[in-house]
């Protein structure tokens, strides 16, 4: 903990961020022009979860890591 009255420099801060994506997060409904049916493809039966963890700094994102599984941080 910083002593009272001292300043925290933004260049020294590092935030850890975790994000995830799943292949089964596909829209089931859509819209099309002119009353036509919306048609698209989606993966079937091969559900994957990808987790990305990275360190966010004042000027850049560093130490990125991608994991092919669900994580609870």
C-alpha positions in Angstrom: 0.0 0.0 0.0 1.3 3.4 -0.9 2.0 5.9 1.9 -0.4 8.8 2.3 0.3 11.7 0.0 2.2 9.7 -2.6 1.1 9.6 -6.2 0.4 6.4 -8.1 2.0 6.5 -11.6 -0.2 5.1 -14.3 2.9 3.6 -16.1 3.4 1.2 -13.1 -0.2 -0.1 -13.0 -0.9 -3.6 -14.5 -4.5 -5.0 -14.8 -5.2 -8.7 -15.4 -8.1 -9.4 -17.8 -9.8 -12.6 -18.7 -12.1 -13.1 -21.6 -13.8 -16.1 -23.2 -15.5 -17.3 -26.4 -17.5 -20.3 -27.2 -18.3 -21.8 -30.6 -21.8 -22.7 -29.6 -22.7 -19.0 -29.1 -24.4 -18.9 -32.5 -27.5 -16.9 -33.2 -30.6 -19.1 -33.8 -32.7 -16.4 -35.4 -31.8 -13.7 -38.0 -33.4 -11.1 -40.3 -33.2 -10.9 -44.1 -34.3 -8.2 -46.6 -37.6 -8.4 -48.5 -39.3 -11.1 -46.3 -36.7 -13.7 -47.4 -35.4 -16.4 -45.1 -32.1 -15.8 -43.4 -29.8 -18.8 -44.0 -26.3 -19.4 -42.6 -24.1 -22.2 -41.2 -22.9 -23.0 -37.7 -20.6 -25.6 -36.3 -22.4 -28.7 -35.1 -21.2 -31.1 -32.4 -17.7 -29.6 -32.0 -18.2 -27.1 -29.1 -15.0 -25.4 -27.9 -14.3 -22.9 -25.3 -11.3 -20.6 -25.5 -10.1 -18.4 -22.7 -7.7 -15.4 -23.2 -5.8 -14.0 -20.2 -3.7 -10.9 -20.7 -2.0 -8.1 -18.7 -3.1 -4.6 -19.6 -0.7 -1.8 -19.1 -0.9 2.0 -19.7 0.6 1.8 -23.2 0.0 -1.8 -24.4 -1.3 -5.3 -23.8 1.4 -7.7 -22.6 1.8 -11.3 -21.6 -1.2 -12.6 -23.6 -2.1 -16.3 -23.1 -4.8 -18.3 -24.9 -6.1 -21.5 -23.3 -8.3 -24.1 -25.1 -10.5 -24.7 -22.1 -12.8 -22.9 -19.7 -11.1 -21.3 -16.7 -12.4 -19.9 -13.5 -10.2 -17.1 -12.3 
